[in-house]
Amino acid sequence: MAKKAPRRTAERILETTLALFNRFGEPNVSTTLISAELNISPGNLYYHFPAKDELVNALFNRYEQSLHELLAAAPGARDVEDAWFFLHSLFEQVWQYRFLYRDLNDLLSRNRRLEAQVKDVLLHKNSAFRSLLDGLCHDGALQMNADEREVSATHMVVVLTWWLSYEYVRDPRHALEPESAQQAVLRGAKHVLGLLVPYAQGDQRGHLQGLLAAY
């Protein structure tokens, strides 16, 4: 049993750190605050995570793993309903780790390891969105040529990656609070999906417009 204690403590540290980062923003949360919130000594915290960047990296690794698992579902989307569900799930994942998006530029300026990882994530997002568009075009939901799919995939990545920054700028005091989650996620998914309206075909166009109108 004693061998499991360090893992349980590390898990508690990461869960608490994520909650504090999401609530206050990573730059505003010190390791002293984290240890006080957990009611543990700073030394105990440093034993598991010797530097604040290691907390950030550990949380990013968790986010990256869950994101990659979700992005792997992109080729399975065959209609507008599938695309909506996929995008909504993506934005829910972004929300869970929203401090990364709110503080992204600041984090990248200080953390070289994160800089490389974020670039890989952007590439993976772009590839997933291209697969999503390929599938929708193959099944007739959309009509786009290769260049249009490439440009649209990039636009979708940009909105997904910086949507929460936009939300935060609009309302810094409330936008990223838990009670704002549902509407922020819905708005983000709506605006990404809305990029596809000009290319939607037949009944799928009407269904897409109906989804956008509903949210």
ZIRA-V689010 format. One record per residue. RES is the residue in one small letter. PSI is psi in degrees with one decimal (NA if undefined). Layout:
# ZIRA-V689010
res-><RES:RES>
psi-><PSI:PSI>
This chain:
# ZIRA-V689010
res-><m:a:k:k:a:p:r:r:t:a:e:r:i:l:e:t:t:l:a:l:f:n:r:f:g:e:p:n:v:s:t:t:l:i:s:a:e:l:n:i:s:p:g:n:l:y:y:h:f:p:a:k:d:e:l:v:n:a:l:f:n:r:y:e:q:s:l:h:e:l:l:a:a:a:p:g:a:r:d:v:e:d:a:w:f:f:l:h:s:l:f:e:q:v:w:q:y:r:f:l:y:r:d:l:n:d:l:l:s:r:n:r:r:l:e:a:q:v:k:d:v:l:l:h:k:n:s:a:f:r:s:l:l:d:g:l:c:h:d:g:a:l:q:m:n:a:d:e:r:e:v:s:a:t:h:m:v:v:v:l:t:w:w:l:s:y:e:y:v:r:d:p:r:h:a:l:e:p:e:s:a:q:q:a:v:l:r:g:a:k:h:v:l:g:l:l:v:p:y:a:q:g:d:q:r:g:h:l:q:g:l:l:a:a:y>
psi-><-37.6:-30.2:-21.8:-17.5:-45.4:-37.2:-38.3:-41.2:-44.4:-39.2:-44.7:-41.6:-46.6:-41.1:-43.6:-41.3:-43.1:-44.5:-42.1:-43.1:-44.4:-36.2:-44.1:-13.4:135.9:-43.1:-21.4:4.3:118.9:162.6:-28.6:-42.9:-40.7:-47.4:-36.4:-40.6:-34.7:-10.5:43.0:165.3:152.0:-33.8:-37.9:-40.5:-46.5:-25.7:-39.6:-37.8:93.4:-15.3:155.2:-36.6:-30.3:-31.9:-45.6:-46.5:-40.2:-41.1:-39.3:-39.2:-40.6:-44.6:-46.4:-42.5:-47.5:-34.9:-45.1:-37.6:-39.4:-42.5:-26.6:-18.0:-7.5:-44.3:-16.6:-9.7:126.4:-7.3:179.2:-39.0:-44.3:-43.0:-41.4:-47.1:-42.4:-47.3:-40.6:-41.5:-39.3:-45.4:-31.8:-38.2:-41.9:-43.7:-39.8:-31.1:44.2:-22.8:-32.1:-36.3:-38.1:-40.5:20.9:-50.0:-40.9:-42.9:-43.3:-30.9:-16.9:-9.9:100.5:-34.9:-43.0:-35.2:-45.8:-39.4:-40.0:-38.3:-42.3:-39.4:-41.6:-42.1:-40.2:-41.3:-45.3:-43.5:-40.4:-42.0:-34.9:-40.4:-39.7:-47.7:-37.5:-45.4:-42.6:-36.2:-40.7:-36.5:7.2:3.5:-32.7:157.4:107.1:143.7:177.2:-41.7:-40.3:-37.6:-39.5:-47.6:-43.4:-37.8:-42.2:-43.8:-40.4:-39.0:-42.9:-47.0:-44.7:-43.0:-33.9:10.5:-45.0:-28.2:-41.2:-45.7:-42.2:-42.2:-37.2:-36.0:77.3:-30.0:-20.7:-19.9:-38.3:16.0:153.3:-36.1:-13.3:-2.7:-53.2:-48.1:-37.6:-42.0:-44.7:-43.3:-41.6:-48.3:-38.7:-44.4:-29.6:-46.7:-32.6:-22.1:-18.1:-6.8:-45.8:-17.7:-5.6:146.3:144.0:-135.3:-29.3:-33.1:-45.7:-40.2:-41.6:-45.3:-33.6:-41.8:-44.2:-38.2:-31.7:-23.1:NA>
